Amino acid sequence: MSIESFENIYLDLSKDHGKCRFAENGLGWKPAGGGEAFTLDSSIINGAHWSRAAKGYELKIFQRNSVITQLDGFQQEDLDRLTKIFSNWYGVRIDVKEHSLRGWNWGKAEFNKGELTFSVQNRPAFEIPYSEISNTNLAGRNEIAVEFAVSDGGKANGHNGPKTKGKKASASQDQMVEMRFYIPGTTTRKEAEGGDGDDKDGADQEEKNAVTVFYETLMEKAEIGETAGDTIATFLDVLHLTPRGRFDIDMYDSSFRLRGKTYDYKIQYDHIKKFMVLPKPDEMHCMLCIGLDPPLRQGQTRYPFLVMQFKNDEEVTLDLNITDEELNGKYKDKLQGHYEQPLHQVVTYIFKGLGNKKVSTPAKDFTTHRQQYGIKCSIKASEGFLYCLEKAFMFVPKPATYISYEQTQSITFSRVGGAVSALSTFDITVHMKNGAGSSQFSNINREDLKALEEFFRIKGLRVKNEIDEDANMLAAAMRDQAMDDSDEEVVGPKADRGSADEDEESVDEDFRAESDSEVAEEFDSEHESDGSGSDESDVDNEVDDDEMDEDEDEPEEEERPKKKKKTG
């Protein structure tokens, strides 16, 4: 059997080159440094394109299952050999495609069998394989956002259908995660897919906004939101605190879907890393927190946690859409066929059964002074609740923050100096190991201080209490001040007090002099110069002066000494 080989070929944007071999029964590629080999059977090869690419020339192979395989690194003279190989062995013609190099951002989007092509002047500017598209959302009136799958470790390249989303981009250090298209006007479904307009199907001929048709077509082509099997359970209009909004939850066998007015997400159960049930301190609501890796993306914002809120007294009756055979086999001891319980408990049981994840709850060793699990506090300006779990801290709802005890270096209790509420609240600063930074939780009720200290002691965490240190320093300073004051007050019976005696004598003399002046002023003829008397005394004085003018001067002079003697 004859074999044709090519060196230094890159498979699906891989970092490492390898050797590509073609034979009559198919082709294979193996990395030069060793690793998993890739093979492709000749029976599923449906077409091929030849074009200029990043590392030379690229051979793009279209499979019958709409998956695309890219081989990059060929030389220009290899086209003749490849044309003979594909024509003689696979019965496929290689089409030469020239890309548009104008750099225009205005063109035409075409939905082909395995990829979305953006063309400028009838030449492709770029292509996006459907297998690399993870989500799409209407971002505006005439705008649509297309999100690409985030790499998860970069195993072998995509050749197994929808399960391979993001495999090609996983080889790159930098990765595009979103692209937006502006699509004005109206169109029909047939025109969007490139068909002729002679089809009389009313649904395909109905004119809609072009962006809406683009969205619906891409959802179908990229299999976004579609899952294997039917919906097992559906919960409508569930309030989400992070990201904010109300979403319908459709739960499938291997994934669940969030459907909102603007955004639509499909999340694999494998991406769930944590699941927590957190009772809210108001005793009326319960929060379910789901940790995701990779995180959920909404535009440029990443959400590593989903936070849902339910009412404690909201009951639900639900029958799961699964057969008795599956219930007694695959889901035995995991799910029940019928639920009649509070809504948050039913959602928890189904997530636990389908996702096979452990449910975490607050630690029983800690409760607040109100016998609750959530501590009201804030991160910067965002208020929320801090929960002490068995193995970590969890702050919800926004920004949702998870801090493992294993990654905690130390915890510092502190109080903001000069604050009005400094006597009733305190702060906690959690320092991470290996210089990973710190997180501060502010405005915690002081009555929870002792309970937190005891809980941290049980968990073996290092604690530094700056509040007690400040209190001890303040108490010591007060004691020193009190001792200084007492030393100044203790004086011996014959101790020399310096100028203190002189000050007291001068005060006594001033007091006696002031009293003499008051007596003299009362009987002195010039006492009217002092304006401190009341209006009534002034009227009396004027009447006395008129009477004294009628008398002689001598009797007046004889009476004054007598009155002075009475005061003596």
C-alpha positions as CSV (number, residue, x, y, z in Angstrom):
1,M,0.0,0.0,0.0
2,S,1.4,3.3,-1.1
3,I,1.7,6.2,1.5
4,E,2.4,9.9,1.0
5,S,4.0,11.7,3.9
6,F,4.4,15.4,4.7
7,E,6.6,16.9,7.5
8,N,6.1,19.9,9.7
9,I,2.3,19.9,9.5
10,Y,0.1,21.5,12.2
11,L,-3.3,20.0,13.0
12,D,-6.1,22.3,14.0
13,L,-4.0,25.3,15.2
14,S,-1.9,23.0,17.4
15,K,1.3,24.3,19.0
16,D,3.5,21.4,17.9
17,H,4.1,20.2,14.4
18,G,4.0,16.6,13.3
19,K,4.0,14.2,10.4
20,C,0.9,13.8,8.2
21,R,0.4,10.6,6.2
22,F,-2.1,9.9,3.5
23,A,-3.2,6.4,2.4
24,E,-6.1,4.9,0.4
25,N,-8.1,4.1,3.5
26,G,-7.7,7.6,5.1
27,L,-5.1,9.9,6.7
28,G,-3.3,10.2,10.0
29,W,-1.3,12.8,11.9
30,K,1.1,12.3,14.8
31,P,3.0,15.0,16.8
32,A,6.7,15.0,16.4
33,G,7.3,15.1,20.1
34,G,5.1,12.1,20.8
35,G,1.5,12.1,21.9
36,E,-2.0,11.1,20.8
37,A,-2.3,10.5,17.1
38,F,-5.3,11.6,15.0
39,T,-6.8,9.5,12.2
40,L,-9.6,10.2,9.7
41,D,-11.3,7.5,7.6
42,S,-11.6,8.2,3.9
43,S,-15.4,7.3,3.9
44,I,-16.3,10.4,5.9
45,I,-14.3,12.9,3.7
46,N,-16.8,15.1,1.9
47,G,-14.7,17.9,0.5
48,A,-11.5,20.0,0.7
49,H,-10.3,23.5,0.3
50,W,-6.8,24.9,-0.3
51,S,-5.9,28.4,0.8
52,R,-3.1,30.6,2.2
53,A,-2.8,30.4,6.0
54,A,-0.6,31.4,8.9
55,K,2.1,28.8,8.6
56,G,2.2,28.4,4.8
57,Y,-0.7,26.8,3.0
58,E,-3.7,25.1,4.6
59,L,-5.7,22.1,3.6
60,K,-9.2,22.2,5.1
61,I,-11.1,18.9,5.0
62,F,-14.9,18.8,5.4
63,Q,-16.4,15.7,7.0
64,R,-19.9,14.3,6.4
65,N,-20.8,15.0,10.0
66,S,-20.2,18.8,9.4
67,V,-16.9,18.7,11.4
68,I,-13.9,20.5,9.8
69,T,-10.3,19.3,10.0
70,Q,-7.5,21.8,9.3
71,L,-3.9,20.9,8.2
72,D,-1.6,23.9,8.1
73,G,2.1,24.1,7.1
74,F,2.1,22.8,3.5
75,Q,4.3,24.3,0.8
76,Q,2.8,25.7,-2.4
77,E,4.3,22.9,-4.5
78,D,2.5,20.3,-2.4
79,L,-0.8,21.2,-4.0
80,D,-0.2,19.0,-7.1
81,R,0.5,15.9,-4.9
82,L,-2.5,16.5,-2.7
83,T,-4.8,17.1,-5.7
84,K,-3.8,13.6,-7.1
85,I,-4.2,12.0,-3.6
86,F,-7.7,13.3,-3.0
87,S,-8.8,12.7,-6.6
88,N,-7.5,9.1,-7.0
89,W,-8.0,7.8,-3.4
90,Y,-10.9,9.7,-2.0
91,G,-12.8,10.8,-5.1
92,V,-12.8,14.4,-3.8
93,R,-11.8,17.6,-5.6
94,I,-9.7,20.2,-3.9
95,D,-11.1,23.7,-4.4
96,V,-8.6,26.6,-4.3
97,K,-9.9,29.5,-2.2
98,E,-8.3,33.0,-2.2
99,H,-9.1,35.1,0.9
100,S,-10.0,38.7,0.9
101,L,-7.1,40.9,2.1
102,R,-8.8,44.3,1.9
103,G,-9.3,44.4,5.7
104,W,-12.9,45.6,5.4
105,N,-15.3,45.0,8.3
106,W,-18.4,45.2,6.1
107,G,-19.4,42.1,4.1
108,K,-21.8,39.1,3.9
109,A,-22.2,36.3,6.4
110,E,-22.9,32.9,4.8
111,F,-24.0,29.8,6.7
112,N,-22.3,26.8,5.1
113,K,-22.5,23.2,6.1
114,G,-19.7,23.2,8.7
115,E,-18.7,26.8,9.3
116,L,-19.9,30.4,9.2
117,T,-18.1,32.4,6.4
118,F,-17.7,36.2,6.4
119,S,-17.0,37.3,2.8
120,V,-15.9,40.6,1.3
121,Q,-16.5,41.1,-2.4
122,N,-17.3,37.3,-2.8
123,R,-14.0,36.3,-1.2
124,P,-13.9,34.8,2.3
125,A,-12.3,37.1,4.9
126,F,-12.5,34.5,7.7
127,E,-14.3,31.3,8.6
128,I,-15.7,30.2,12.0
129,P,-16.3,26.5,12.5
130,Y,-19.6,25.8,14.2
131,S,-17.8,23.5,16.6
132,E,-15.9,26.5,18.1
133,I,-19.1,28.5,18.8
134,S,-20.3,28.0,22.4
135,N,-23.1,30.6,22.6
136,T,-24.8,33.6,20.9
137,N,-27.0,36.4,22.2
138,L,-28.8,39.4,20.9
139,A,-26.7,42.2,22.3
140,G,-28.8,45.1,20.9
141,R,-31.5,46.1,18.4
142,N,-29.3,45.2,15.4
143,E,-26.4,43.6,17.1
144,I,-25.5,40.0,17.9
145,A,-22.7,38.6,20.0
146,V,-21.0,35.3,19.1
147,E,-19.1,33.6,22.0
148,F,-16.4,31.1,21.3
149,A,-15.6,28.0,23.4
150,V,-13.0,28.5,26.1
151,S,-10.2,26.0,26.0
152,D,-10.1,23.4,28.9
153,G,-6.7,21.9,28.6
154,G,-6.1,21.3,24.9
155,K,-6.4,17.6,24.2
156,A,-6.5,16.2,20.7
157,N,-8.2,18.2,18.1
158,G,-11.9,18.2,17.2
159,H,-13.2,15.3,15.2
160,N,-16.0,13.9,17.3
161,G,-18.8,16.4,16.8
162,P,-20.3,18.7,19.4
163,K,-18.2,17.3,22.3
164,T,-15.1,18.9,20.8
165,K,-16.1,22.6,21.2
166,G,-13.1,24.7,22.0
167,K,-10.5,22.0,21.2
168,K,-8.9,23.8,18.3
169,A,-8.5,27.1,20.2
170,S,-7.1,25.3,23.2
171,A,-3.7,25.1,21.6
172,S,-3.3,28.9,21.5
173,Q,-1.9,31.0,24.4
174,D,-4.1,33.9,23.5
175,Q,-7.7,33.3,22.4
176,M,-10.5,35.3,21.0
177,V,-13.6,34.8,23.2
178,E,-16.3,37.0,21.5
179,M,-17.1,38.6,18.2
180,R,-20.0,41.0,17.5
181,F,-21.9,41.6,14.2
182,Y,-24.1,44.5,13.3
183,I,-26.9,43.3,11.1
184,P,-29.5,45.9,9.9
185,G,-32.6,45.5,7.8
186,T,-34.9,42.5,7.2
187,T,-34.5,39.2,5.4
188,T,-36.0,35.7,5.2
189,R,-34.7,32.4,6.5
190,K,-33.9,31.1,3.0
191,E,-31.9,34.1,2.0
192,A,-29.9,33.9,5.2
193,E,-29.0,30.2,4.4
194,G,-28.2,31.1,0.8
195,G,-31.1,29.3,-0.8
196,D,-33.2,30.5,-3.7
197,G,-36.4,32.4,-3.1
198,D,-38.7,30.0,-5.0
199,D,-39.5,27.9,-2.0
200,K,-43.2,28.4,-1.0
201,D,-42.7,27.5,2.6
202,G,-44.4,30.3,4.5
203,A,-42.2,30.1,7.6
204,D,-39.0,30.4,5.5
205,Q,-40.5,33.2,3.3
206,E,-41.7,35.3,6.2
207,E,-39.6,38.5,6.5
208,K,-38.1,39.2,9.9
209,N,-35.4,41.4,11.3
210,A,-32.1,40.2,9.8
211,V,-30.4,40.0,13.2
212,T,-33.2,37.8,14.5
213,V,-32.9,35.4,11.5
214,F,-29.1,35.3,11.9
215,Y,-29.5,34.5,15.6
216,E,-32.1,31.7,15.0
217,T,-30.0,30.2,12.1
218,L,-26.8,30.2,14.1
219,M,-28.5,28.6,17.1
220,E,-29.6,25.8,14.9
221,K,-26.4,25.3,12.9
222,A,-24.1,25.5,15.9
223,E,-26.4,23.3,18.0
224,I,-26.6,25.8,20.8
225,G,-29.1,24.9,23.4
226,E,-29.7,21.5,21.9
227,T,-29.0,18.5,24.0
228,A,-29.3,14.8,23.6
229,G,-32.7,13.7,25.0
230,D,-35.6,15.5,26.3
231,T,-35.9,17.9,29.2
232,I,-36.0,16.1,32.5
233,A,-37.2,19.1,34.6
234,T,-38.0,22.7,34.0
235,F,-38.2,25.6,36.5
236,L,-39.7,28.8,35.3
237,D,-38.9,32.4,36.2
238,V,-36.1,31.7,38.8
239,L,-34.6,34.8,40.4
240,H,-30.8,35.0,40.0
241,L,-28.8,37.5,42.0
242,T,-25.6,36.7,40.0
243,P,-26.0,37.4,37.1
244,R,-28.9,39.6,37.9
245,G,-32.2,38.7,36.3
246,R,-34.8,36.0,35.9
247,F,-34.1,32.8,34.0
248,D,-35.9,29.6,33.1
249,I,-33.9,26.5,34.0
250,D,-34.1,23.5,31.7
251,M,-32.4,20.4,33.1
252,Y,-31.1,17.7,30.7
253,D,-29.1,14.5,31.2
254,S,-25.7,16.0,30.9
255,S,-26.3,19.8,31.0
256,F,-28.7,22.5,32.0
257,R,-29.8,25.6,30.2
258,L,-30.6,29.1,31.4
259,R,-33.1,31.0,29.2
260,G,-33.5,34.7,29.8
261,K,-35.0,37.6,27.9
262,T,-31.6,38.6,26.5
263,Y,-29.1,35.9,27.3
264,D,-29.3,32.2,26.8
265,Y,-26.7,29.8,28.3
266,K,-26.0,26.1,28.1
267,I,-23.8,24.7,30.9
268,Q,-22.4,21.2,31.3
269,Y,-22.7,19.5,34.6
270,D,-19.0,18.8,34.4
271,H,-18.3,22.5,34.7
272,I,-20.0,22.6,38.1
273,K,-17.2,22.6,40.7
274,K,-19.1,23.6,43.8
275,F,-22.7,23.6,45.0
276,M,-23.8,25.4,48.2
277,V,-27.1,25.9,50.0
278,L,-27.0,29.1,52.0
279,P,-30.0,30.1,54.2
280,K,-30.5,33.9,54.2
281,P,-30.5,35.6,57.6
282,D,-34.0,37.0,57.0
283,E,-35.3,33.5,57.5
284,M,-37.6,33.9,54.5
285,H,-35.3,33.1,51.6
286,C,-32.7,30.5,50.7
287,M,-29.8,30.9,48.2
288,L,-28.3,28.3,46.0
289,C,-24.7,29.0,44.8
290,I,-23.1,27.1,41.9
291,G,-19.4,27.4,41.3
292,L,-18.4,27.2,37.6
293,D,-15.1,26.5,35.8
294,P,-14.8,27.8,33.2
295,P,-16.9,30.8,34.4
296,L,-20.1,32.1,32.8
297,R,-19.4,35.0,30.4
298,Q,-21.8,37.9,29.7
299,G,-20.0,40.2,27.4
300,Q,-16.7,41.1,29.0
301,T,-17.9,40.1,32.5
302,R,-17.1,36.7,33.9
303,Y,-19.3,35.0,36.5
304,P,-17.5,32.2,38.3
305,F,-20.7,31.7,40.5
306,L,-24.4,31.5,39.9
307,V,-26.5,32.7,42.8
308,M,-30.2,31.8,42.8
309,Q,-32.7,32.9,45.4
310,F,-35.9,31.0,46.5
311,K,-38.6,31.6,49.0
312,N,-38.6,29.1,51.9
313,D,-42.3,28.6,51.9
314,E,-42.7,28.2,48.1
315,E,-43.9,24.6,47.5
316,V,-43.8,22.7,44.2
317,T,-45.2,19.4,42.8
318,L,-43.0,17.9,40.1
319,D,-42.9,14.7,38.1
320,L,-39.5,14.1,36.3
321,N,-39.6,13.2,32.6
322,I,-37.7,10.0,32.9
323,T,-38.7,6.4,32.5
324,D,-38.9,3.8,35.3
325,E,-36.1,1.9,33.8
326,E,-33.8,4.9,34.0
327,L,-35.0,5.7,37.5
328,N,-34.2,2.2,38.8
329,G,-31.0,1.9,36.8
330,K,-29.0,5.0,35.9
331,Y,-30.5,7.3,38.5
332,K,-31.1,4.8,41.3
333,D,-30.6,6.3,44.8
334,K,-30.0,9.7,43.0
335,L,-33.4,10.9,41.9
336,Q,-37.1,10.3,42.6
337,G,-39.9,10.2,40.1
338,H,-42.1,12.5,42.1
339,Y,-41.3,15.5,44.3
340,E,-43.7,17.5,46.5
341,Q,-41.5,19.7,48.6
342,P,-40.2,23.3,48.9
343,L,-38.9,24.5,45.6
344,H,-35.3,25.1,46.7
345,Q,-35.0,21.6,48.0
346,V,-36.3,20.1,44.8
347,V,-33.8,22.1,42.7
348,T,-31.0,21.0,45.0
349,Y,-31.9,17.3,44.8
350,I,-32.1,17.3,41.0
351,F,-28.8,19.2,40.6
352,K,-27.2,16.7,43.1
353,G,-28.6,13.7,41.2
354,L,-27.9,14.8,37.7
355,G,-24.6,16.6,38.3
356,N,-23.4,14.1,40.9
357,K,-22.0,17.0,43.1
358,K,-21.7,17.2,46.8
359,V,-23.9,19.8,48.4
360,S,-22.1,22.1,50.9
361,T,-23.9,23.9,53.8
362,P,-22.7,26.3,56.5
363,A,-20.6,24.8,59.3
364,K,-22.6,23.8,62.4
365,D,-19.8,25.1,64.7
366,F,-20.7,28.8,64.0
367,T,-23.8,30.9,64.4
368,T,-24.2,34.6,64.9
369,H,-25.5,36.3,68.0
370,R,-29.0,35.9,66.4
371,Q,-28.5,32.2,65.9
372,Q,-28.1,32.6,62.1
373,Y,-25.4,31.3,59.7
374,G,-25.0,34.4,57.5
375,I,-22.9,37.4,58.8
376,K,-24.1,40.7,57.4
377,C,-21.0,42.6,56.1
378,S,-19.6,44.3,53.0
379,I,-16.8,44.0,50.5
380,K,-15.9,47.6,49.7
381,A,-19.2,49.2,48.9
382,S,-21.1,46.0,48.1
383,E,-23.2,44.6,51.0
384,G,-23.9,40.9,51.4
385,F,-23.5,37.9,53.7
386,L,-20.4,36.0,54.7
387,Y,-20.8,32.3,55.5
388,C,-18.4,30.1,57.3
389,L,-18.5,26.7,55.6
390,E,-16.6,23.6,56.7
391,K,-13.7,24.2,54.4
392,A,-14.0,27.8,53.2
393,F,-15.5,31.3,53.4
394,M,-18.3,32.2,51.0
395,F,-19.5,35.8,50.4
396,V,-22.7,36.3,48.4
397,P,-24.3,37.6,46.4
398,K,-22.0,40.1,44.6
399,P,-19.1,39.9,44.2
400,A,-19.4,36.2,45.0
401,T,-16.1,35.3,46.7
402,Y,-14.9,31.9,47.8
403,I,-11.8,31.6,50.0
404,S,-10.5,28.2,51.1
405,Y,-9.2,27.7,54.6
406,E,-6.2,25.8,53.1
407,Q,-5.2,28.9,51.2
408,T,-5.6,31.2,54.2
409,Q,-2.4,32.5,55.8
410,S,-3.9,34.4,58.7
411,I,-6.9,36.4,59.7
412,T,-6.8,39.9,61.3
413,F,-9.6,41.5,63.4
414,S,-9.4,45.3,63.2
415,R,-11.5,48.4,63.7
416,V,-11.5,51.5,61.6
417,G,-10.2,54.4,63.8
418,G,-12.3,57.5,64.0
419,A,-15.5,55.9,62.7
420,V,-18.8,56.6,64.5
421,S,-19.7,52.9,64.4
422,A,-16.2,51.8,65.5
423,L,-17.4,50.7,68.9
424,S,-20.2,48.5,67.4
425,T,-18.6,47.0,64.3
426,F,-15.2,45.6,63.3
427,D,-13.5,44.3,60.1
428,I,-12.0,41.0,59.1
429,T,-9.0,40.8,56.7
430,V,-8.2,37.4,55.3
431,H,-4.6,37.1,54.1
432,M,-3.8,34.5,51.5
433,K,-0.8,32.2,51.3
434,N,2.1,32.8,48.9
435,G,1.3,36.5,48.6
436,A,-2.0,35.9,46.7
437,G,-3.5,39.1,48.2
438,S,-6.1,39.6,50.8
439,S,-9.9,40.2,51.2
440,Q,-11.5,42.5,53.7
441,F,-15.0,42.1,55.1
442,S,-16.2,45.3,56.8
443,N,-18.9,46.4,59.2
444,I,-19.4,43.1,61.1
445,N,-21.5,43.3,64.3
446,R,-19.2,43.4,67.3
447,E,-21.4,40.8,69.1
448,D,-20.2,38.2,66.6
449,L,-16.5,38.7,67.5
450,K,-16.2,36.0,70.2
451,A,-18.1,33.4,68.1
452,L,-15.8,34.0,65.1
453,E,-12.7,33.8,67.3
454,E,-13.8,30.4,68.7
455,F,-14.7,29.1,65.3
456,F,-11.3,30.1,63.8
457,R,-9.6,28.4,66.8
458,I,-11.5,25.2,66.1
459,K,-10.5,25.3,62.4
460,G,-6.8,26.0,63.4
461,L,-6.6,29.3,61.7
462,R,-4.0,31.9,62.8
463,V,-5.8,35.0,64.2
464,K,-4.4,38.4,65.0
465,N,-6.8,40.6,67.1
466,E,-5.8,44.2,66.7
467,I,-9.0,45.3,68.5
468,D,-7.8,43.8,71.8
469,E,-4.3,45.2,71.3
470,D,-5.8,48.7,70.8
471,A,-8.0,48.3,73.8
472,N,-5.1,47.1,76.0
473,M,-2.9,50.0,74.8
474,L,-5.7,52.5,75.5
475,A,-6.3,51.0,79.0
476,A,-2.5,51.2,79.8
477,A,-2.4,54.8,78.6
478,M,-5.4,55.7,80.8
479,R,-3.8,54.0,83.8
480,D,-0.5,56.0,83.3
481,Q,-2.5,59.2,83.0
482,A,-4.4,58.4,86.2
483,M,-1.1,57.7,88.0
484,D,0.3,61.0,86.9
485,D,-2.8,62.9,88.0
486,S,-2.7,61.3,91.5
487,D,1.0,62.1,91.9
488,E,0.3,65.8,91.3
489,E,-2.5,65.8,93.9
490,V,-0.6,64.2,96.8
491,V,1.2,67.0,98.7
492,G,2.9,66.9,102.1
493,P,1.7,69.1,105.1
494,K,4.7,71.4,104.9
495,A,5.4,71.1,101.2
496,D,6.5,74.1,99.2
497,R,4.0,74.7,96.5
498,G,5.8,77.6,94.9
499,S,3.6,80.2,93.4
500,A,0.4,78.3,94.2
501,D,0.1,80.0,97.6
502,E,0.7,83.4,96.0
503,D,-2.0,82.8,93.5
504,E,-4.5,81.9,96.2
505,E,-3.6,85.1,98.2
506,S,-4.0,87.3,95.2
507,V,-7.4,85.8,94.5
508,D,-8.5,86.6,98.1
509,E,-7.2,90.1,97.8
510,D,-9.0,90.7,94.5
511,F,-12.2,89.4,96.0
512,R,-12.1,91.7,99.0
513,A,-11.1,94.7,96.8
514,E,-14.1,93.9,94.6
515,S,-16.5,93.8,97.5
516,D,-15.2,97.2,98.8
517,S,-15.6,98.7,95.4
518,E,-19.2,97.6,95.3
519,V,-20.0,99.3,98.6
520,A,-18.2,102.4,97.7
521,E,-20.0,102.6,94.4
522,E,-23.4,102.3,96.1
523,F,-22.9,105.5,98.1
524,D,-20.5,107.3,95.9
525,S,-21.8,110.3,94.0
526,E,-20.0,109.1,90.9
527,H,-21.6,105.6,90.9
528,E,-23.7,106.6,87.8
529,S,-20.6,106.2,85.7
530,D,-20.9,102.4,86.0
531,G,-23.5,101.3,83.4
532,S,-24.1,97.9,85.0
533,G,-27.2,98.9,87.0
534,S,-30.8,98.0,86.0
535,D,-33.3,100.4,84.5
536,E,-35.4,100.4,87.8
537,S,-32.4,101.5,89.9
538,D,-31.7,104.3,87.5
539,V,-35.2,105.7,87.9
540,D,-34.9,105.5,91.7
541,N,-31.6,107.3,91.6
542,E,-33.1,110.1,89.6
543,V,-36.0,110.6,92.1
544,D,-33.5,110.7,95.0
545,D,-31.4,113.3,93.3
546,D,-34.4,115.6,92.9
547,E,-35.2,115.3,96.6
548,M,-31.7,115.9,97.6
549,D,-31.5,119.2,95.6
550,E,-34.2,120.7,97.8
551,D,-32.3,119.9,101.1
552,E,-29.2,121.6,102.3
553,D,-25.8,120.3,101.7
554,E,-24.7,120.0,105.3
555,P,-27.3,117.4,106.5
556,E,-26.3,115.3,103.4
557,E,-22.6,115.4,104.4
558,E,-23.4,114.5,108.0
559,E,-25.4,111.3,107.0
560,R,-22.7,109.8,104.7
561,P,-20.2,109.0,107.5
562,K,-23.0,107.2,109.5
563,K,-23.9,105.0,106.7
564,K,-20.2,104.1,106.1
565,K,-19.9,103.2,109.7
566,K,-22.7,100.7,109.4
567,T,-20.8,98.8,106.7
568,G,-17.5,98.9,108.6
